[in-house]
Amino acid sequence: MHWLWWTPLIAVLLGATAIAALRGRNRRPRLSAPIAGLTQAKRRFHVQRERLEAKFLQLAAAHAQPDAPRWIDGSFADDVAYVRDRSNGQLSALVAVTLAADELDRLSMNLSEQGQAGTAVFRFDCDHWETDGRTILNLSPAEAVERFHRDFEMIGEELAHHVS
């Protein structure tokens, strides 16, 4: 019977070990879209793309810095690069965009008539795509992935079929 005093001690140790294991598991980055779910995320991107592009342009125009041009329009390329954020696992879609500034901004900032090239960023959040109007200016999606290779991991790419 002298071993009965060990029973509560063992129960406490097992409970502490279980709590530590659960906390350690919760600290790992949760992947918002595992590679296995990439096909479904791509499908949803295409379904939601028109709405996302309109929202992107609206937000890009609304969030312009005082000393930055005010974007009034933009055109998006068909190609899409899918990347995963190395720190948190979040899936993003990168799309080349050419933004057009209003006439006064274009003239005062010596911007090209063709517009400002960059990369539009779209994020996959659980089951839908979002955007905050963020643009990586002066870099194509491939250049952005190369430049930020410590932050982004390329996990997929869709190239439009160009007719020559």
C-alpha positions in Angstrom: 0.0 0.0 0.0 3.0 2.3 0.3 2.9 2.9 -3.5 -0.5 4.6 -3.4 1.1 8.0 -2.6 2.7 7.8 -6.1 -0.6 7.7 -7.9 -1.5 11.4 -7.6 2.1 12.4 -8.4 2.0 10.3 -11.6 -1.4 11.7 -12.6 -0.1 15.3 -12.2 3.1 14.5 -14.2 1.0 12.9 -17.0 -1.4 15.9 -17.0 1.6 18.4 -17.2 3.1 16.4 -20.1 -0.2 16.4 -22.0 -0.6 20.1 -21.6 3.0 20.8 -22.7 2.5 18.6 -25.8 -0.7 20.4 -26.7 0.9 23.8 -26.3 3.9 22.8 -28.5 1.5 21.5 -31.2 -0.5 24.8 -31.1 2.7 26.9 -31.7 3.5 25.3 -35.0 2.3 27.4 -37.9 -1.1 26.3 -39.1 -1.2 25.9 -42.8 -4.2 27.7 -44.3 -4.1 25.6 -47.4 -2.0 22.5 -47.5 -0.6 21.5 -50.8 -3.3 18.8 -51.0 -5.9 21.6 -50.9 -4.1 23.7 -53.5 -6.4 22.4 -56.3 -9.5 23.6 -54.5 -7.9 26.9 -53.6 -7.0 27.5 -57.2 -10.5 26.7 -58.3 -11.9 29.1 -55.8 -9.5 31.8 -56.9 -10.8 31.5 -60.5 -14.4 31.7 -59.3 -13.7 34.7 -57.1 -11.2 36.4 -59.4 -13.4 39.1 -61.0 -14.6 40.2 -57.5 -11.1 40.2 -56.1 -9.7 42.3 -58.9 -12.4 44.9 -58.5 -11.9 45.0 -54.7 -8.1 45.2 -55.3 -8.4 48.3 -57.5 -10.9 49.9 -55.1 -8.6 49.4 -52.1 -5.4 50.4 -54.0 -7.1 53.7 -54.9 -8.5 54.3 -51.4 -5.2 53.5 -49.5 -2.9 55.6 -51.6 -0.2 57.4 -49.5 -0.3 61.3 -49.8 2.9 61.4 -51.8 2.1 58.3 -53.9 0.0 58.3 -57.1 -3.7 57.7 -56.9 -4.4 54.6 -58.9 -7.6 54.8 -60.9 -7.5 51.7 -63.0 -5.5 48.6 -63.7 -5.2 45.6 -65.9 -4.3 42.1 -64.7 -2.3 39.4 -66.4 -3.8 35.9 -66.8 -0.8 34.1 -65.2 -1.0 33.3 -61.5 1.9 32.3 -59.1 0.8 30.5 -55.9 3.2 30.9 -53.0 3.2 29.9 -49.3 4.4 32.2 -46.6 7.3 30.4 -44.9 6.5 31.9 -41.5 2.8 31.1 -41.2 1.9 28.8 -44.1 -0.6 31.2 -45.6 -1.3 30.7 -49.3 -1.2 33.7 -51.6 -1.7 34.3 -55.3 0.5 36.7 -57.1 -0.8 38.3 -60.3 1.0 40.8 -62.6 -0.8 44.1 -62.7 -0.4 47.4 -64.6 -1.8 50.3 -62.6 -2.9 53.5 -64.2 -2.7 56.8 -62.2 -4.9 59.7 -62.8 -3.7 62.3 -65.3 -2.4 64.9 -62.7 -0.5 62.3 -60.7 0.9 60.8 -63.9 2.2 64.1 -65.1 3.5 65.4 -61.7 5.3 62.2 -60.9 6.6 61.5 -64.5 4.9 58.2 -64.7 4.8 56.3 -68.0 1.6 56.5 -70.0 1.6 52.7 -70.0 1.2 52.7 -66.2 3.1 51.3 -63.3 3.9 47.6 -63.4 3.8 45.4 -60.3 2.4 42.4 -58.6 -1.0 42.2 -57.0 -1.2 40.1 -53.8 -4.3 38.0 -52.9 -4.5 35.9 -49.7 -6.3 32.6 -49.1 -8.1 32.8 -45.8 -9.6 29.4 -44.8 -12.1 28.9 -47.6 -12.1 32.2 -49.5 -9.7 34.7 -51.1 -9.1 38.2 -49.9 -7.0 41.3 -50.8 -6.0 44.4 -49.1 -5.0 46.2 -52.3 -1.3 45.5 -51.6 1.0 45.8 -54.6 4.7 44.9 -54.9 5.7 47.6 -57.4 8.3 47.2 -60.1 8.4 43.4 -59.7 6.7 40.7 -61.7 5.4 37.7 -59.7 8.5 35.7 -60.6 10.8 38.5 -59.6 8.8 39.0 -56.3 9.2 35.3 -55.4 12.9 35.5 -56.2 13.4 38.7 -54.3 11.5 37.5 -51.3 12.6 33.8 -51.4 13.1 33.8 -47.6 9.5 34.8 -47.1 7.7 33.0 -50.0 7.9 29.4 -51.3 6.6 28.9 -54.8 4.1 26.0 -54.7 2.3 26.4 -58.0 2.0 28.4 -61.2 -0.6 28.7 -63.9 0.5 30.1 -67.2 -2.1 31.3 -69.6 -1.9 29.9 -73.1 -0.7 32.7 -75.3 -1.8 32.6 -78.9 0.9 33.7 -81.3 
